[in-house]
Amino acid sequence: MAALIVLLAVRTYEETAVALARSNGSLRTIGATVTGLTGHTESGTEGGGQDGGSGRWFVHTEYTVELRVGDELKAVDGVPDDSAQGLQEGQRVEAGLWHGRVVEIDGRDVWPGWHPGAWDIALFVLYPLIMGYLLALAVAAFAYVICRRDRLRLERRDRAGPWLLGFLVGVAAVFVLIGCGAFGIRPAFWPLVPVGAGTVAALVRLRVVVRRMRARAAPSTRPRSS
C-alpha cells in the first residue's frame, strides 16, 4: 500500500507540475532535430449492438517521436496525430523540457499525461482502495491527537462512522470527476480532490462525535435543591 501511495503521489506531482509549467511558460526550450517518426494506427467501431455505443467507425493514430537534443536522444511516445502533424525527419524544432523530459514540440503538447498505461491503469483501478486507506490514516491520526489532548477513548466503532462518511463523499467526488471528464474537464491534480473532500467530511464528522463524548463525560451541573 505504501508503494501505491508513493506512486500516486509522484504521478500527481508530475502531472500538476507539468501543467503548471506549461501554463506559466516556465518550460526550458531548446533547439532539437527530429530523428525518427513512427506511427501506430488503430481502427474499429465505437461499441454498437449489444455492447452499446454509437457503432461509428474510428481511426486513431499515435506517434513515437525521436529527437536529438544536444548530444542526447529523447523519445516521446503516444503523441496524438494533431500534435505530430507536419513533423518530418531532419526537421529543426523547439523542444520544451521539464526536468529533461520533452513536454512540447514547437508549442504543441506532447506530454501523455494521465493515460491508459500499465501504472496509470493500476492507479485508476486501485484508487478507491488507496483513498480508503488514506482516510483511515487521517481519522486515526486525528483520533490519536484528540485522545492524547482530552483523555478521551475513541473505540473503533466511533471512528467507523466518520470514515464511512468520508469514503462515500470521496466516491461521490470520483463520479463528479468522471462526469467532468466527459465534458473535457480533466484536472491534472484530480487524485487530490476525492481524498481532500473525503478527509474534510470525515474529520468534521469525527469532531461531532468527539463533542458528544465530551458532553457525556462532563460532570453534571444540575442546581442543588434548597
N, C-alpha and C positions, 0 to 999 in steps of 0.2 A: 504494500500500500504506500509506503514511503517513497518508493521508486516512482509510482504512478503520480503521486502528488508533486514530486520534483519535476517530472517530465511535463506535467500540465503547467506548472509554474514557469518553466523555461519556455515552452511554446507560447504561452500567453505573453510573456515578456517580449519574445522575438516579434510576434505579430503587432503588438502595441507599439514597440519602439520603431519598427519599420514604417508603420502607418503614420506615426508622429513625425519621423524624419522626412517622409515624402510630403507631408502637408506643410511643414515649415521650411522646406528647401534646404535642409542641413545635410543632405547626402553628399558624399565625396564624389566628384565627377572626374573622369579621366578618359583620355582617348584610348580606343581599343579597335581591334580588327576582327571581323567575323571570319573564323577559320573553318567553320562547319555549320551546316543547317540540315537537320534530319527531321522529316515529318512522319507522323503516325496518324492515320485516319481510321475512325470508327464510324460505322453506319448501322442503321436499324430503324425500328419503329418505336414510337413513344407509347408503349402499352397497347391498348386495344383489346377487343374480345373480352375474355373472362378476366384478364389482368387489369382491365380498366385503362384509363389514359385516352389520349386523342387518336392514337393509331397513325399519327403523321410520321412520314419518313424524315430522318435527320442524318446529317453528315457532320461529324465533329473531327477537326484536325488539331493536333497539338505538335509542337516542335521542340527539339533539343537544339539549343543554340550554343555553339562553342566560340569563345572569344579569346584572343591573345591580348592580355592586359600587361603591358611592360614585358617582363620575361616569364610571366605566368600564363598558363592556360586555364580558363574557367569555363564550366559548362552550366547551363541553366536548362532544367527540364520542365516540361508541362507549360511551355509558352503558348498561349492561345493564338489562333490564326490572325486575329486583328492586330495583335502586338508584334507578330513576326512578319506581317505583310510588307513586302518591299525589301526585306533584308536579303543580301546576296553574299556569297563567299568572297572574301577580299575587300568588302566594303568597310570604310572607316566610320566608326560610330562613337558616340559619347556614352560611356557606361556610368551609371550611378551606383556607387558602392555603399553598403552598410556593413561595417566590420569585415571588409574583404569579400562580401557576398554581393553578387550582381542583383540589383533591385530594379533598375531601369535601364533601358537601351534607347537612346535618343528621346528621352522623356516618356517612353511607353512603359507601363507597368509590366514587369516580367516576374515579379515575386509570386510564387504559387499560393502563398497564404495558407489558410486552413483548407485542406484538400483531402480527397479520399485516398490518402496514402496509408501504409500499414500502421504507423504510430498514431496518426490522427484518427483513423477509424477506431482504434483501440480506445483512445481517449473519449471519442463520441459515445461509444457503447457503454463504457465503464464510468462515464461522468456521474450518473446518479449515485453509484456506489462511493465514488470519491467525495461527492458533495455530502452524502450522509455521514461519512467518516469525519470530514472536517467540521460539520455541525456538531457531531458528538464531542469532538475535542473542544470546541468553543464552549459548549454547555458545561462540560466537565470542568474546564478551567475557571469559568465564572462561578460555578457552584463551589469549587475549592476556595476561591477568594472569599466568597460570602461566609462559608463555614469557618474560615480562619478569623475573619473580622468580627462576625456577630455570634460566634459559637453556636451556630445552628447545625442541625444534622439533616442533610438532604438525602433521602433514600432514592434508590433507582427509579421508583415509580414517580417521585417528584420531578425527576429530570426527563422522564419519558414523554410527558405531555408537551413540554416546550420543544423538545427535539422533533416530535412528530409534526407539530405545527410548522416549525422551520422547514422541515423536509417538504411538506405539502406546498408551502409558499415557494420554495426553490423549484419544485416540479412545475408549478404554475408559471414561474418566470421562464423556464425552459420552453414551454409551449408558446409563450408570448414571443420569445426569440425566434422560434420556428416560424411563427406567423409573419414576423418582421422580415425574416429571410426570404419568404415567398414574394415579398414586395421589393427585394433587392437591398434591404437594410441589414447589413451583416457587420456589426461592430467587431473590431479585432480583439477587443478585451471581453468578449462575451462570457468566458468562464467565470469572471468576477461577479457578474450580475446575479445569477441564481444563488451562488454562495453568499454574497453580500446580503441579498434580500432575505434569504432563509435565516442567516445568523442574526440579523436585526430582529426578525419576528420571534425567533427562539429566545433571545435574551430578554426581550420585552415581556414575553410570557413568563419566563423564569423569574423575572423581577416581581411580577404579580404574585406568583407562588410564594416567594420569599416574604413579601409583605403580609400575606395571610398567615404564614407561620410565625412571624414576629408578633402579630396581633394575638394569636393563640397562646404564645409563650409569655406575653406581657402579664404582670400581676394584676389582679382585679382592683379596680379603683372605685368600687361602689361606696357611696356615702354611708357613714355609720348612723344607725337609728338612735335617737335620744331616748 
